[in-house]
Amino acid sequence: MGDTGSGDGSGRAMAMRSDVCARLDEIRDVVPADHGPELEEILASLRRGGDPAGPQAELHGLLRRSGVAAGLRDFRGAGIGGLPAAVEGHPVVEAYVCPRERCDRRSPARNQPVPPVCRLYGEPLCRRRVS
């Protein structure tokens, strides 16, 4: 399940995919329809794996051209994480995680019987023990 090609499993690559996955709906909202094909090409590059530096730079530029002054930086880190660290004596924490193990996005599974969908791959997130 963990297909991690060159640079694919690095923390930086995983964080980049997490940012895009968590905020893809918002990113799609700000990119004008006539730039939709360009966005889809960038997303296809991210889905293929490998070093995300090129697609990241392209997405940043596309967002800037779409009127987002800070580009991808405006979308970084929001909605990601939020899970407590494992602490002795605390219950097991489960979360929904990337179905392809290519990003570090986590969504708490507690009180959430239906998994969220990975916006990058269009697949449901997988439930995993995270502590």
VEXGU-757467 format. One record per residue: residue number from 1; residue in one letter; x, y, z of N, C-alpha, C in turn. Coordinates in nm, 3 decimals. Example, Ala and Ser with C-alpha at 12.3 -4.5 7.8 and 13.67 -1.06 7.14 Angstrom:
BEGIN
<i=1	aa=A	neast=1.319	nnorth=-0.569	nup=0.780	caeast=1.230	canorth=-0.450	caup=0.780	ceast=1.320	cnorth=-0.330	cup=0.780>
<i=2	aa=S	neast=1.285	nnorth=-0.225	nup=0.708	caeast=1.367	canorth=-0.106	caup=0.714	ceast=1.290	cnorth=0.003	cup=0.787>
This chain:
BEGIN
<i=1	aa=M	neast=0.082	nnorth=-0.121	nup=0.000	caeast=0.000	canorth=0.000	caup=0.000	ceast=0.086	cnorth=0.126	cup=0.000>
<i=2	aa=G	neast=0.204	nnorth=0.120	nup=0.058	caeast=0.287	canorth=0.239	caup=0.069	ceast=0.380	cnorth=0.256	cup=-0.047>
<i=3	aa=D	neast=0.331	nnorth=0.281	nup=-0.164	caeast=0.412	canorth=0.306	caup=-0.282	ceast=0.483	cnorth=0.438	cup=-0.266>
<i=4	aa=T	neast=0.610	nnorth=0.430	nup=-0.233	caeast=0.683	canorth=0.554	caup=-0.206	ceast=0.803	cnorth=0.562	cup=-0.297>
<i=5	aa=G	neast=0.786	nnorth=0.620	nup=-0.411	caeast=0.894	canorth=0.637	caup=-0.507	ceast=0.991	cnorth=0.743	cup=-0.460>
<i=6	aa=S	neast=1.081	nnorth=0.780	nup=-0.543	caeast=1.185	canorth=0.876	caup=-0.511	ceast=1.128	cnorth=1.005	cup=-0.455>
<i=7	aa=G	neast=1.159	nnorth=1.032	nup=-0.329	caeast=1.112	canorth=1.155	caup=-0.266	ceast=0.968	cnorth=1.149	cup=-0.221>
<i=8	aa=D	neast=0.898	nnorth=1.042	nup=-0.255	caeast=0.756	canorth=1.034	caup=-0.229	ceast=0.723	cnorth=1.024	cup=-0.080>
<i=9	aa=G	neast=0.806	nnorth=0.955	nup=-0.003	caeast=0.776	canorth=0.933	caup=0.137	ceast=0.838	cnorth=1.036	cup=0.229>
<i=10	aa=S	neast=0.904	nnorth=1.136	nup=0.176	caeast=0.966	canorth=1.235	caup=0.262	ceast=0.860	cnorth=1.314	cup=0.337>
<i=11	aa=G	neast=0.899	nnorth=1.364	nup=0.452	caeast=0.805	canorth=1.445	caup=0.531	ceast=0.754	cnorth=1.565	cup=0.453>
<i=12	aa=R	neast=0.841	nnorth=1.627	nup=0.376	caeast=0.804	canorth=1.744	caup=0.297	ceast=0.701	cnorth=1.708	cup=0.191>
<i=13	aa=A	neast=0.723	nnorth=1.596	nup=0.123	caeast=0.630	canorth=1.552	caup=0.019	ceast=0.495	cnorth=1.517	cup=0.080>
<i=14	aa=M	neast=0.498	nnorth=1.449	nup=0.194	caeast=0.374	canorth=1.409	caup=0.260	ceast=0.297	cnorth=1.532	cup=0.308>
<i=15	aa=A	neast=0.367	nnorth=1.629	nup=0.365	caeast=0.302	canorth=1.751	caup=0.413	ceast=0.240	cnorth=1.828	cup=0.297>
<i=16	aa=M	neast=0.310	nnorth=1.833	nup=0.185	caeast=0.258	canorth=1.903	caup=0.067	ceast=0.127	cnorth=1.840	cup=0.021>
<i=17	aa=R	neast=0.125	nnorth=1.707	nup=0.011	caeast=0.002	canorth=1.640	caup=-0.033	ceast=-0.110	cnorth=1.657	cup=0.070>
<i=18	aa=S	neast=-0.075	nnorth=1.659	nup=0.198	caeast=-0.175	canorth=1.681	caup=0.303	ceast=-0.241	cnorth=1.817	cup=0.286>
<i=19	aa=D	neast=-0.159	nnorth=1.918	nup=0.263	caeast=-0.211	canorth=2.054	caup=0.246	ceast=-0.309	cnorth=2.060	cup=0.130>
<i=20	aa=V	neast=-0.270	nnorth=2.001	nup=0.019	caeast=-0.356	canorth=2.005	caup=-0.100	ceast=-0.482	cnorth=1.924	cup=-0.076>
<i=21	aa=C	neast=-0.468	nnorth=1.805	nup=-0.019	caeast=-0.585	canorth=1.720	caup=0.005	ceast=-0.685	cnorth=1.788	cup=0.097>
<i=22	aa=A	neast=-0.636	nnorth=1.843	nup=0.207	caeast=-0.725	canorth=1.904	caup=0.306	ceast=-0.796	cnorth=2.027	cup=0.252>
<i=23	aa=R	neast=-0.735	nnorth=2.096	nup=0.159	caeast=-0.791	canorth=2.224	caup=0.113	ceast=-0.827	cnorth=2.226	cup=-0.034>
<i=24	aa=L	neast=-0.834	nnorth=2.109	nup=-0.098	caeast=-0.855	canorth=2.107	caup=-0.243	ceast=-0.986	cnorth=2.173	cup=-0.284>
<i=25	aa=D	neast=-1.092	nnorth=2.156	nup=-0.207	caeast=-1.218	canorth=2.221	caup=-0.243	ceast=-1.202	cnorth=2.372	cup=-0.247>
<i=26	aa=E	neast=-1.132	nnorth=2.426	nup=-0.148	caeast=-1.109	canorth=2.571	caup=-0.145	ceast=-1.017	cnorth=2.615	cup=-0.259>
<i=27	aa=I	neast=-0.917	nnorth=2.534	nup=-0.288	caeast=-0.827	canorth=2.567	caup=-0.399	ceast=-0.907	cnorth=2.569	cup=-0.529>
<i=28	aa=R	neast=-0.991	nnorth=2.468	nup=-0.550	caeast=-1.074	canorth=2.464	caup=-0.672	ceast=-1.165	cnorth=2.588	cup=-0.681>
<i=29	aa=D	neast=-1.213	nnorth=2.634	nup=-0.565	caeast=-1.302	canorth=2.751	caup=-0.564	ceast=-1.234	cnorth=2.878	cup=-0.612>
<i=30	aa=V	neast=-1.105	nnorth=2.892	nup=-0.588	caeast=-1.037	canorth=3.016	caup=-0.626	ceast=-0.975	cnorth=3.011	cup=-0.765>
<i=31	aa=V	neast=-0.957	nnorth=2.892	nup=-0.820	caeast=-0.898	canorth=2.880	caup=-0.954	ceast=-1.010	cnorth=2.897	cup=-1.057>
<i=32	aa=P	neast=-0.998	nnorth=2.994	nup=-1.145	caeast=-1.102	canorth=3.016	caup=-1.247	ceast=-1.119	cnorth=2.893	cup=-1.337>
<i=33	aa=A	neast=-1.240	nnorth=2.875	nup=-1.385	caeast=-1.273	canorth=2.758	caup=-1.467	ceast=-1.180	cnorth=2.742	cup=-1.587>
<i=34	aa=D	neast=-1.139	nnorth=2.854	nup=-1.647	caeast=-1.052	canorth=2.843	caup=-1.765	ceast=-0.912	cnorth=2.793	cup=-1.731>
<i=35	aa=H	neast=-0.878	nnorth=2.789	nup=-1.602	caeast=-0.749	canorth=2.733	caup=-1.558	ceast=-0.767	cnorth=2.594	cup=-1.497>
<i=36	aa=G	neast=-0.890	nnorth=2.541	nup=-1.505	caeast=-0.919	canorth=2.408	caup=-1.451	ceast=-0.830	cnorth=2.299	cup=-1.509>
<i=37	aa=P	neast=-0.810	nnorth=2.297	nup=-1.642	caeast=-0.723	canorth=2.192	caup=-1.698	ceast=-0.580	cnorth=2.199	cup=-1.644>
<i=38	aa=E	neast=-0.530	nnorth=2.320	nup=-1.623	caeast=-0.395	canorth=2.336	caup=-1.567	ceast=-0.391	cnorth=2.280	cup=-1.425>
<i=39	aa=L	neast=-0.493	nnorth=2.309	nup=-1.345	caeast=-0.501	canorth=2.257	caup=-1.210	ceast=-0.504	cnorth=2.104	cup=-1.212>
<i=40	aa=E	neast=-0.582	nnorth=2.047	nup=-1.302	caeast=-0.591	canorth=1.901	caup=-1.310	ceast=-0.458	cnorth=1.837	cup=-1.349>
<i=41	aa=E	neast=-0.380	nnorth=1.903	nup=-1.435	caeast=-0.247	canorth=1.852	caup=-1.470	ceast=-0.155	cnorth=1.853	cup=-1.349>
<i=42	aa=I	neast=-0.162	nnorth=1.959	nup=-1.270	caeast=-0.081	canorth=1.968	caup=-1.149	ceast=-0.120	cnorth=1.857	cup=-1.051>
<i=43	aa=L	neast=-0.250	nnorth=1.837	nup=-1.033	caeast=-0.298	canorth=1.733	caup=-0.942	ceast=-0.255	cnorth=1.595	cup=-0.990>
<i=44	aa=A	neast=-0.259	nnorth=1.573	nup=-1.120	caeast=-0.215	canorth=1.445	caup=-1.175	ceast=-0.067	cnorth=1.421	cup=-1.144>
<i=45	aa=S	neast=0.014	nnorth=1.526	nup=-1.151	caeast=0.156	canorth=1.513	caup=-1.116	ceast=0.173	cnorth=1.475	cup=-0.969>
<i=46	aa=L	neast=0.093	nnorth=1.536	nup=-0.882	caeast=0.101	canorth=1.503	caup=-0.739	ceast=0.057	cnorth=1.359	cup=-0.714>
<i=47	aa=R	neast=-0.044	nnorth=1.315	nup=-0.786	caeast=-0.094	canorth=1.178	caup=-0.769	ceast=0.009	cnorth=1.075	cup=-0.811>
<i=48	aa=R	neast=0.087	nnorth=1.106	nup=-0.912	caeast=0.187	canorth=1.011	caup=-0.962	ceast=0.297	cnorth=0.986	cup=-0.860>
<i=49	aa=G	neast=0.316	nnorth=1.077	nup=-0.766	caeast=0.420	canorth=1.060	caup=-0.666	ceast=0.549	cnorth=1.127	cup=-0.709>
<i=50	aa=G	neast=0.657	nnorth=1.088	nup=-0.645	caeast=0.786	canorth=1.148	caup=-0.673	ceast=0.801	cnorth=1.281	cup=-0.601>
<i=51	aa=D	neast=0.900	nnorth=1.354	nup=-0.640	caeast=0.930	canorth=1.483	caup=-0.578	ceast=0.821	cnorth=1.584	cup=-0.612>
<i=52	aa=P	neast=0.758	nnorth=1.642	nup=-0.510	caeast=0.649	canorth=1.735	caup=-0.537	ceast=0.694	cnorth=1.878	cup=-0.564>
<i=53	aa=A	neast=0.823	nnorth=1.904	nup=-0.569	caeast=0.871	canorth=2.041	caup=-0.584	ceast=0.818	cnorth=2.108	cup=-0.711>
<i=54	aa=G	neast=0.820	nnorth=2.039	nup=-0.823	caeast=0.771	canorth=2.097	caup=-0.948	ceast=0.622	cnorth=2.128	cup=-0.943>
<i=55	aa=P	neast=0.538	nnorth=2.027	nup=-0.909	caeast=0.394	canorth=2.055	caup=-0.900	ceast=0.362	cnorth=2.160	cup=-0.794>
<i=56	aa=Q	neast=0.438	nnorth=2.160	nup=-0.685	caeast=0.415	canorth=2.260	caup=-0.580	ceast=0.439	cnorth=2.400	cup=-0.634>
<i=57	aa=A	neast=0.548	nnorth=2.419	nup=-0.707	caeast=0.578	canorth=2.550	caup=-0.764	ceast=0.472	cnorth=2.590	cup=-0.867>
<i=58	aa=E	neast=0.427	nnorth=2.494	nup=-0.947	caeast=0.324	canorth=2.522	caup=-1.046	ceast=0.192	cnorth=2.561	cup=-0.980>
<i=59	aa=L	neast=0.155	nnorth=2.490	nup=-0.872	caeast=0.032	canorth=2.521	caup=-0.802	ceast=0.041	cnorth=2.658	cup=-0.735>
<i=60	aa=H	neast=0.155	nnorth=2.687	nup=-0.679	caeast=0.177	canorth=2.818	caup=-0.616	ceast=0.157	cnorth=2.929	cup=-0.721>
<i=61	aa=G	neast=0.218	nnorth=2.911	nup=-0.837	caeast=0.204	canorth=3.010	caup=-0.944	ceast=0.062	cnorth=3.023	cup=-0.994>
<i=62	aa=L	neast=-0.006	nnorth=2.911	nup=-1.009	caeast=-0.145	canorth=2.914	caup=-1.054	ceast=-0.233	cnorth=2.988	cup=-0.954>
<i=63	aa=L	neast=-0.213	nnorth=2.963	nup=-0.827	caeast=-0.291	canorth=3.033	caup=-0.725	ceast=-0.263	cnorth=3.183	cup=-0.729>
<i=64	aa=R	neast=-0.138	nnorth=3.221	nup=-0.747	caeast=-0.105	canorth=3.364	caup=-0.755	ceast=-0.172	cnorth=3.427	cup=-0.876>
<i=65	aa=R	neast=-0.170	nnorth=3.358	nup=-0.988	caeast=-0.235	canorth=3.410	caup=-1.109	ceast=-0.387	cnorth=3.414	cup=-1.093>
<i=66	aa=S	neast=-0.438	nnorth=3.336	nup=-0.997	caeast=-0.582	canorth=3.331	caup=-0.971	ceast=-0.625	cnorth=3.432	cup=-0.866>
<i=67	aa=G	neast=-0.532	nnorth=3.517	nup=-0.822	caeast=-0.565	canorth=3.624	caup=-0.730	ceast=-0.536	cnorth=3.596	cup=-0.584>
<i=68	aa=V	neast=-0.471	nnorth=3.484	nup=-0.553	caeast=-0.433	canorth=3.452	caup=-0.415	ceast=-0.291	cnorth=3.503	cup=-0.397>
<i=69	aa=A	neast=-0.277	nnorth=3.619	nup=-0.335	caeast=-0.148	canorth=3.687	caup=-0.327	ceast=-0.036	cnorth=3.602	cup=-0.270>
<i=70	aa=A	neast=-0.065	nnorth=3.525	nup=-0.165	caeast=0.039	canorth=3.442	caup=-0.103	ceast=0.047	cnorth=3.303	cup=-0.166>
<i=71	aa=G	neast=-0.031	nnorth=3.280	nup=-0.269	caeast=-0.027	canorth=3.151	caup=-0.337	ceast=-0.057	cnorth=3.035	cup=-0.244>
<i=72	aa=L	neast=0.019	nnorth=2.930	nup=-0.256	caeast=-0.003	canorth=2.809	caup=-0.178	ceast=0.015	cnorth=2.834	cup=-0.029>
<i=73	aa=R	neast=0.092	nnorth=2.932	nup=0.010	caeast=0.113	canorth=2.960	caup=0.153	ceast=-0.018	cnorth=2.993	cup=0.224>
<i=74	aa=D	neast=-0.116	nnorth=3.049	nup=0.153	caeast=-0.246	canorth=3.077	caup=0.214	ceast=-0.321	cnorth=2.950	cup=0.253>
<i=75	aa=F	neast=-0.285	nnorth=2.838	nup=0.191	caeast=-0.357	canorth=2.714	caup=0.215	ceast=-0.278	cnorth=2.616	cup=0.301>
<i=76	aa=R	neast=-0.157	nnorth=2.649	nup=0.338	caeast=-0.072	canorth=2.557	caup=0.410	ceast=-0.114	cnorth=2.533	cup=0.554>
<i=77	aa=G	neast=-0.121	nnorth=2.407	nup=0.592	caeast=-0.137	canorth=2.368	caup=0.731	ceast=-0.278	cnorth=2.373	cup=0.787>
<i=78	aa=A	neast=-0.371	nnorth=2.432	nup=0.721	caeast=-0.505	canorth=2.441	caup=0.777	ceast=-0.577	cnorth=2.308	cup=0.768>
<i=79	aa=G	neast=-0.644	nnorth=2.272	nup=0.875	caeast=-0.723	canorth=2.150	caup=0.874	ceast=-0.645	cnorth=2.022	cup=0.882>
<i=80	aa=I	neast=-0.518	nnorth=2.028	nup=0.915	caeast=-0.435	canorth=1.908	caup=0.919	ceast=-0.392	cnorth=1.883	cup=1.062>
<i=81	aa=G	neast=-0.388	nnorth=1.758	nup=1.099	caeast=-0.341	canorth=1.723	caup=1.233	ceast=-0.452	cnorth=1.736	cup=1.334>
<i=82	aa=G	neast=-0.422	nnorth=1.798	nup=1.447	caeast=-0.520	canorth=1.816	caup=1.550	ceast=-0.540	cnorth=1.694	cup=1.637>
<i=83	aa=L	neast=-0.458	nnorth=1.592	nup=1.619	caeast=-0.470	canorth=1.473	caup=1.701	ceast=-0.369	cnorth=1.478	cup=1.814>
<i=84	aa=P	neast=-0.410	nnorth=1.434	nup=1.933	caeast=-0.317	canorth=1.436	caup=2.045	ceast=-0.206	cnorth=1.333	cup=2.028>
<i=85	aa=A	neast=-0.092	nnorth=1.361	nup=2.085	caeast=0.017	canorth=1.264	caup=2.084	ceast=-0.020	cnorth=1.148	cup=2.175>
<i=86	aa=A	neast=0.040	nnorth=1.033	nup=2.149	caeast=0.014	canorth=0.917	caup=2.235	ceast=0.077	cnorth=0.942	cup=2.372>
<i=87	aa=V	neast=-0.002	nnorth=0.924	nup=2.475	caeast=0.044	canorth=0.943	caup=2.611	ceast=0.005	cnorth=0.821	cup=2.691>
<i=88	aa=E	neast=0.098	nnorth=0.767	nup=2.769	caeast=0.069	canorth=0.648	caup=2.848	ceast=-0.055	cnorth=0.669	cup=2.934>
<i=89	aa=G	neast=-0.142	nnorth=0.570	nup=2.935	caeast=-0.263	canorth=0.578	caup=3.014	ceast=-0.382	cnorth=0.638	cup=2.941>
<i=90	aa=H	neast=-0.360	nnorth=0.688	nup=2.823	caeast=-0.468	canorth=0.746	caup=2.744	ceast=-0.520	cnorth=0.641	cup=2.647>
<i=91	aa=P	neast=-0.645	nnorth=0.651	nup=2.607	caeast=-0.701	canorth=0.552	caup=2.514	ceast=-0.635	cnorth=0.561	cup=2.376>
<i=92	aa=V	neast=-0.651	nnorth=0.453	nup=2.303	caeast=-0.600	canorth=0.450	caup=2.166	ceast=-0.674	cnorth=0.554	cup=2.085>
<i=93	aa=V	neast=-0.602	nnorth=0.625	nup=2.003	caeast=-0.662	canorth=0.724	caup=1.915	ceast=-0.660	cnorth=0.667	cup=1.773>
<i=94	aa=E	neast=-0.775	nnorth=0.670	nup=1.710	caeast=-0.783	canorth=0.627	caup=1.572	ceast=-0.817	cnorth=0.747	cup=1.485>
<i=95	aa=A	neast=-0.767	nnorth=0.743	nup=1.365	caeast=-0.791	canorth=0.852	caup=1.273	ceast=-0.806	cnorth=0.794	cup=1.133>
<i=96	aa=Y	neast=-0.866	nnorth=0.874	nup=1.048	caeast=-0.870	canorth=0.842	caup=0.907	ceast=-0.745	cnorth=0.903	cup=0.845>
<i=97	aa=V	neast=-0.674	nnorth=0.821	nup=0.765	caeast=-0.549	canorth=0.864	caup=0.706	ceast=-0.551	cnorth=0.841	cup=0.554>
<i=98	aa=C	neast=-0.451	nnorth=0.892	nup=0.488	caeast=-0.440	canorth=0.880	caup=0.343	ceast=-0.451	cnorth=0.735	cup=0.299>
<i=99	aa=P	neast=-0.539	nnorth=0.706	nup=0.203	caeast=-0.556	canorth=0.568	caup=0.157	ceast=-0.434	cnorth=0.513	cup=0.085>
<i=100	aa=R	neast=-0.346	nnorth=0.601	nup=0.041	caeast=-0.227	canorth=0.556	caup=-0.032	ceast=-0.098	cnorth=0.581	cup=0.046>
<i=101	aa=E	neast=-0.114	nnorth=0.626	nup=0.170	caeast=0.000	canorth=0.654	caup=0.258	ceast=0.100	cnorth=0.749	cup=0.192>
<i=102	aa=R	neast=0.049	nnorth=0.849	nup=0.124	caeast=0.135	canorth=0.945	caup=0.055	ceast=0.131	cnorth=1.083	cup=0.119>
<i=103	aa=C	neast=0.049	nnorth=1.101	nup=0.222	caeast=0.048	canorth=1.228	caup=0.292	ceast=0.023	cnorth=1.204	cup=0.439>
<i=104	aa=D	neast=0.039	nnorth=1.306	nup=0.518	caeast=0.024	canorth=1.290	caup=0.662	ceast=-0.107	cnorth=1.349	cup=0.714>
<i=105	aa=R	neast=-0.204	nnorth=1.368	nup=0.627	caeast=-0.334	canorth=1.418	caup=0.670	ceast=-0.399	cnorth=1.317	cup=0.765>
<i=106	aa=R	neast=-0.455	nnorth=1.368	nup=0.875	caeast=-0.528	canorth=1.283	caup=0.969	ceast=-0.657	cnorth=1.354	cup=1.006>
<i=107	aa=S	neast=-0.764	nnorth=1.276	nup=1.011	caeast=-0.893	canorth=1.327	caup=1.052	ceast=-0.943	cnorth=1.238	cup=1.165>
<i=108	aa=P	neast=-0.971	nnorth=1.293	nup=1.282	caeast=-1.014	canorth=1.208	caup=1.394	ceast=-1.131	cnorth=1.119	cup=1.356>
<i=109	aa=A	neast=-1.122	nnorth=0.990	nup=1.393	caeast=-1.226	canorth=0.894	caup=1.359	ceast=-1.337	cnorth=0.890	cup=1.464>
<i=110	aa=R	neast=-1.309	nnorth=0.941	nup=1.581	caeast=-1.407	canorth=0.939	caup=1.690	ceast=-1.534	cnorth=1.013	cup=1.647>
<i=111	aa=N	neast=-1.647	nnorth=0.949	nup=1.667	caeast=-1.778	canorth=1.006	caup=1.633	ceast=-1.791	cnorth=1.040	cup=1.485>
<i=112	aa=Q	neast=-1.716	nnorth=0.972	nup=1.401	caeast=-1.722	canorth=0.996	caup=1.257	ceast=-1.728	cnorth=0.859	cup=1.188>
<i=113	aa=P	neast=-1.847	nnorth=0.799	nup=1.180	caeast=-1.857	canorth=0.664	caup=1.125	ceast=-1.826	cnorth=0.654	cup=0.975>
<i=114	aa=V	neast=-1.846	nnorth=0.761	nup=0.904	caeast=-1.819	canorth=0.760	caup=0.760	ceast=-1.688	cnorth=0.835	cup=0.736>
<i=115	aa=P	neast=-1.591	nnorth=0.769	nup=0.673	caeast=-1.463	canorth=0.836	caup=0.652	ceast=-1.473	cnorth=0.952	cup=0.552>
<i=116	aa=P	neast=-1.395	nnorth=1.057	nup=0.577	caeast=-1.388	canorth=1.164	caup=0.478	ceast=-1.322	cnorth=1.111	cup=0.351>
<i=117	aa=V	neast=-1.336	nnorth=1.184	nup=0.245	caeast=-1.278	canorth=1.144	caup=0.116	ceast=-1.149	cnorth=1.220	cup=0.093>
<i=118	aa=C	neast=-1.048	nnorth=1.148	nup=0.046	caeast=-0.923	canorth=1.211	caup=0.004	ceast=-0.953	cnorth=1.289	cup=-0.123>
<i=119	aa=R	neast=-0.936	nnorth=1.418	nup=-0.117	caeast=-0.971	canorth=1.502	caup=-0.231	ceast=-0.871	cnorth=1.487	cup=-0.346>
<i=120	aa=L	neast=-0.750	nnorth=1.445	nup=-0.314	caeast=-0.648	canorth=1.430	caup=-0.417	ceast=-0.670	cnorth=1.303	cup=-0.499>
<i=121	aa=Y	neast=-0.706	nnorth=1.193	nup=-0.432	caeast=-0.724	canorth=1.065	caup=-0.501	ceast=-0.870	cnorth=1.024	cup=-0.519>
<i=122	aa=G	neast=-0.962	nnorth=1.094	nup=-0.451	caeast=-1.103	canorth=1.063	caup=-0.464	ceast=-1.143	cnorth=0.932	cup=-0.397>
<i=123	aa=E	neast=-1.065	nnorth=0.887	nup=-0.300	caeast=-1.092	canorth=0.763	caup=-0.228	ceast=-1.119	cnorth=0.795	cup=-0.081>
<i=124	aa=P	neast=-1.196	nnorth=0.709	nup=-0.013	caeast=-1.218	canorth=0.731	caup=0.130	ceast=-1.088	cnorth=0.716	cup=0.207>
<i=125	aa=L	neast=-1.070	nnorth=0.798	nup=0.309	caeast=-0.955	canorth=0.783	caup=0.396	ceast=-0.969	cnorth=0.651	cup=0.471>
<i=126	aa=C	neast=-0.857	nnorth=0.592	nup=0.513	caeast=-0.856	canorth=0.463	caup=0.583	ceast=-0.844	cnorth=0.485	cup=0.733>
<i=127	aa=R	neast=-0.917	nnorth=0.407	nup=0.809	caeast=-0.913	canorth=0.417	caup=0.955	ceast=-0.789	cnorth=0.344	cup=1.006>
<i=128	aa=R	neast=-0.708	nnorth=0.415	nup=1.087	caeast=-0.585	canorth=0.357	caup=1.141	ceast=-0.566	cnorth=0.401	cup=1.286>
<i=129	aa=R	neast=-0.497	nnorth=0.317	nup=1.360	caeast=-0.457	canorth=0.351	caup=1.497	ceast=-0.338	cnorth=0.446	cup=1.486>
<i=130	aa=V	neast=-0.345	nnorth=0.560	nup=1.553	caeast=-0.236	canorth=0.658	caup=1.547	ceast=-0.167	cnorth=0.677	cup=1.680>
<i=131	aa=S	neast=-0.210	nnorth=0.605	nup=1.783	caeast=-0.137	canorth=0.610	caup=1.909	ceast=-0.149	cnorth=0.478	cup=1.981>
